[in-house]
Amino acid sequence: MRETISVEVRNFIVETFLFGDTASVPADDASLIDNGIIDSTAVLELVVFIEERFDITVGDADIVPANLDSIARISAFIQSKAKAVAA
């Protein structure tokens, strides 16, 4: 499941923030903030995508780099929220 989530998150980042430039996609564990791919406004777009696509609620306390700073962290965050909703 995590691999599928990673693919969807990566595709969203490529289309929304890299304008389709697949050559600029960072490694899954690379910082999206440090690499200049997302900023504070982009984080809000990312949150909307996560909430709409995966049908989970992202609370204000969840909007931190530990959850949203790389494709791997975003995928792990989505998976943990989805498990919490399913439980």
C-alpha positions as a Markdown table, in Angstrom:
| # | Residue | x | y | z |
|---|---|---|---|---|
| 1 | Met | 0.0 | 0.0 | 0.0 |
| 2 | Arg | 2.8 | 2.4 | 0.9 |
| 3 | Glu | 4.3 | 2.0 | -2.6 |
| 4 | Thr | 1.0 | 3.0 | -4.2 |
| 5 | Ile | 0.7 | 6.0 | -2.0 |
| 6 | Ser | 4.3 | 7.0 | -2.8 |
| 7 | Val | 3.5 | 6.8 | -6.6 |
| 8 | Glu | 0.4 | 9.0 | -6.2 |
| 9 | Val | 2.2 | 11.5 | -4.0 |
| 10 | Arg | 5.2 | 11.6 | -6.4 |
| 11 | Asn | 2.9 | 12.1 | -9.4 |
| 12 | Phe | 1.1 | 15.0 | -7.6 |
| 13 | Ile | 4.4 | 16.7 | -6.8 |
| 14 | Val | 5.6 | 16.3 | -10.4 |
| 15 | Glu | 2.4 | 17.7 | -11.9 |
| 16 | Thr | 1.7 | 20.4 | -9.4 |
| 17 | Phe | 5.1 | 21.7 | -8.3 |
| 18 | Leu | 7.5 | 20.6 | -11.0 |
| 19 | Phe | 5.2 | 21.2 | -13.9 |
| 20 | Gly | 5.7 | 17.7 | -15.3 |
| 21 | Asp | 9.5 | 17.7 | -15.1 |
| 22 | Thr | 10.1 | 14.2 | -14.0 |
| 23 | Ala | 13.9 | 14.7 | -14.2 |
| 24 | Ser | 13.7 | 17.0 | -11.2 |
| 25 | Val | 12.0 | 14.6 | -8.9 |
| 26 | Pro | 14.0 | 14.1 | -5.7 |
| 27 | Ala | 14.7 | 10.8 | -4.1 |
| 28 | Asp | 11.9 | 9.6 | -1.8 |
| 29 | Asp | 13.8 | 10.5 | 1.3 |
| 30 | Ala | 15.1 | 13.9 | 0.1 |
| 31 | Ser | 13.7 | 17.1 | 1.7 |
| 32 | Leu | 11.1 | 18.8 | -0.5 |
| 33 | Ile | 11.6 | 22.0 | 1.5 |
| 34 | Asp | 15.4 | 22.1 | 1.4 |
| 35 | Asn | 15.3 | 21.3 | -2.3 |
| 36 | Gly | 13.0 | 24.3 | -3.0 |
| 37 | Ile | 10.2 | 22.1 | -4.3 |
| 38 | Ile | 7.6 | 23.2 | -1.8 |
| 39 | Asp | 7.1 | 26.2 | 0.4 |
| 40 | Ser | 4.4 | 27.2 | 2.9 |
| 41 | Thr | 1.8 | 27.8 | 0.2 |
| 42 | Ala | 2.7 | 24.5 | -1.5 |
| 43 | Val | 2.3 | 22.6 | 1.8 |
| 44 | Leu | -1.3 | 23.8 | 2.0 |
| 45 | Glu | -1.9 | 22.5 | -1.5 |
| 46 | Leu | -0.3 | 19.2 | -0.5 |
| 47 | Val | -2.6 | 19.0 | 2.5 |
| 48 | Val | -5.7 | 19.6 | 0.4 |
| 49 | Phe | -4.5 | 16.8 | -2.0 |
| 50 | Ile | -4.0 | 14.4 | 0.9 |
| 51 | Glu | -7.3 | 15.1 | 2.4 |
| 52 | Glu | -9.3 | 14.8 | -0.8 |
| 53 | Arg | -7.4 | 11.9 | -2.4 |
| 54 | Phe | -7.0 | 9.7 | 0.7 |
| 55 | Asp | -10.1 | 10.8 | 2.6 |
| 56 | Ile | -8.3 | 11.7 | 5.8 |
| 57 | Thr | -8.2 | 14.8 | 7.9 |
| 58 | Val | -4.9 | 16.6 | 8.4 |
| 59 | Gly | -5.0 | 18.5 | 11.6 |
| 60 | Asp | -3.0 | 21.7 | 12.2 |
| 61 | Ala | -0.6 | 19.7 | 14.5 |
| 62 | Asp | 0.1 | 17.3 | 11.7 |
| 63 | Ile | 1.4 | 20.0 | 9.4 |
| 64 | Val | 5.1 | 19.7 | 10.3 |
| 65 | Pro | 8.2 | 18.7 | 8.4 |
| 66 | Ala | 8.3 | 15.3 | 10.2 |
| 67 | Asn | 5.1 | 14.4 | 8.3 |
| 68 | Leu | 5.4 | 16.4 | 5.0 |
| 69 | Asp | 9.0 | 17.1 | 4.1 |
| 70 | Ser | 9.7 | 14.1 | 1.8 |
| 71 | Ile | 7.8 | 11.7 | -0.4 |
| 72 | Ala | 8.6 | 8.9 | 2.1 |
| 73 | Arg | 7.5 | 10.9 | 5.1 |
| 74 | Ile | 4.2 | 12.0 | 3.4 |
| 75 | Ser | 3.5 | 8.3 | 2.4 |
| 76 | Ala | 4.2 | 7.1 | 5.9 |
| 77 | Phe | 2.0 | 9.8 | 7.4 |
| 78 | Ile | -0.9 | 9.0 | 5.0 |
| 79 | Gln | -0.6 | 5.3 | 5.8 |
| 80 | Ser | -0.6 | 5.9 | 9.5 |
| 81 | Lys | -3.6 | 8.2 | 9.3 |
| 82 | Ala | -5.5 | 5.7 | 7.1 |
| 83 | Lys | -4.8 | 2.9 | 9.6 |
| 84 | Ala | -6.1 | 5.2 | 12.4 |
| 85 | Val | -9.3 | 5.9 | 10.5 |
| 86 | Ala | -9.8 | 2.2 | 9.7 |
| 87 | Ala | -9.3 | 1.1 | 13.3 |
